[in-house]
Amino acid sequence: MDFMVFQYPMITVQACLDGILLGILFALIAYGMALQWGVMNIINIAQGDLVILGGYIAYFMYLYGIHPAWGVIVAPVIMYFLGVLIYKLVINKVVDRDLFISILATFGISILFMQLMNFAFGADVVLANSDYGTTMLFNNNVVLPNSKLFSAFISILFAICLVIYMKKSKLGRAIRATAQNARAAKILGVDTEKVYAATFGINAALCGVAGALISITFTIHPYMGLPYTIRSFMIVIVAGLGNLPGVAMSGMGLGVFEEFADYILGTEFRIGSVFLLLVLILVYRRFKLSRKREYLK
Amino acid sequence: MRSNKIILSFVSALVILFSTSVASFAKVVGDKIILGAAISLTGKYSSNGVHTQNGYNMAVDRINSMGGVKVGGKTYKFDIIYYDDESNPKRAAQLAERLISQDGVEFMLGPYSSGLTKAIAPVTEKYGVPMVEANGASRSLFTKGYKYLFAVLAPANLYLDVAIDLAVEKNNGKPVTVAMAFEQDAFSQDVRLGVLDAIKRTGSKKVIDDKLPKELNDMAATLVKVKQMKPDVLVVSGHTKGALTAIRQIAEMKVDVPMLAMTHCDAAKLSKQHGKNSQYALCASQWHKTLTYKDNFFKDGMTYAADFEKEFGYDPPYQSAESSAALLVFKDAFERANSFDQKKVRDALAATNMQTFYGNIKFAPGGQNVDKPMVLFQVMCDDSGKCENKVVAPTKWASAKLIHPVPKWSER
């Protein structure tokens, strides 16, 4: 245990800012998960692997001399079509089934993606350099890499666009209608099959954006997807489905929690503390539910 | 019906018996000495697994084309049976078992990484199969009393203690403060033990001792502490991702530290991925092509590097060089033993005392190579942004002078 983070106010500020910037990025991934969970009742274990794949798209652009920041535009386009393809091949066969079946199916997709990425891109850890420089605050005591600021900004931008799209567009309304009641929507003429495919595509596209940002800010590796799946899963169960401000808040909360756990318990417990928090929240929710005698939808 | 069944089982029993009895002669078939190796061709170690395999293949071709191995007046050629262990220790142990008991292999080459070597060593030991390994440096491999394990590389605890000595030397012999960040795996923790020994020996002080997780891609917290504590040396060991993450975030966060020492810079292709940001980083390496060791097969490091590049299209990392050296050791041992008896070969291996292009090789009773020091190189870039790794320690092999302390970010 090391409480240095509280001894120096500047380190506390640094930890909070790092956590919030990181959390915004997590929230973007979690929003995609919440969307498809709400609409299709599918928990996508392959979420993190889609993120990593998006990262590789940005990385390859970087390799060919294109600035990786363009990845936030190219990656979602490619990932959208890939998402639709995955839906047509696998997800549409499990969408009406038990939640357990869809978890198994996406778990399978996750393993497949990991191995395919490893096969295609190699097991090396890679990253894309943005050369964005650094912002110094408070007399150089707090440093914020511009790449992190850029990621947070792009994440917020995409989230806002998506919210507007969901509210205003025809497809957005159809998606929301399907989420509320798929059967009623179908009766009223919504092509739910198309809605499902689009939802899965949008989720994959969001993962693509997040992945491109991660390759600019951190590192990517074929086997690094799972922590992102777990984080977004946790953010969603804390915030609930269809609650975007909640997702944003719990995303940032998780980011700050991780940073503080890193300082206090040590870096080795960083991911571990996320898993522990997940267990605690699940137990707490179960406890609350059993008192209220409700079912988790 | 019944008699049919009996005949069937009799025939299949015969087939099984026949196939196993053929297999058990597989160690030396005709003029071939067959070695076995489980290597990570897929999974998370696949890139270094391939470097290892390329190193083995390069040496096999070279030895075979230069006259092979002479035992008992007859000339033999090397051949290797490879299996893919999928970077999984359990699978590696199964494959070692299979190589020995089904394929009848009587001599083994090591896999990639300390973890996998640890999984295989008990199996080879059980069957008394001599194994020369080139990619397991963990100290714990050499303290178990294994009799059939020989490693051509220096153990992990020697990787970075040179850096602490160097820092003390640059501080006019006075103790220094050290910040450490090590991944939690067998190898990195052994490197850490070596650094701790060096700290104790020199009377230095550790100010940060962070452990990094396997899924590491953010070490901002550690670096903020480094900024606060201002240590003389920062030591990082966390395989490729540790090296890459450290350089990226040190540059982004403008962390000034007089000396930065790491492992796995070669595998991380540090200067290629990070360019000038990686400048001045010190890296521990088992081998560097500019070292002037010599042998009859590969001549020296520079020639080896050129030949390797011609064959495989990239500059050899030390993982390939040490793997090639393992074959040279085997050839030498077979010829001195003048026999294929496992015990005799084992004794000949234990008595090895030779120089290869990779370095001197002489095994301690624990099996580790005690005759080859680690080298430290420093990433140095010219004005055009082209970076090169130059050996700076030990002084005997140095091709450039150490730049110390590392210039501050505000002055770069």
Interface residues (C-beta under 8 A of the other chain):
Chain A: M4 Y8 I11 Q14 A15 D18 L22 Q115 N118 F119 G122 A123 D124 V125 V126 L127 N129 T134 M136 N140 V143 P145 S147 I214 F218 T219 I220 H221 P222 Y223 M224 L226 P227 E259 D262 Y263 G266 T267 E268 F269 R270 I271 G272
Chain B: T42 G43 K44 Y45 S46 S47 S87 A181 Q184 D210 K211 L212 P213 E215 L216 N217 D218 M219 A220 A221 T222 V224 K225 K227 Q228 T240 K241 L244 T245 R248 Q249 E252 M253 K254 A267 A268 K269 Q273 H274 G275
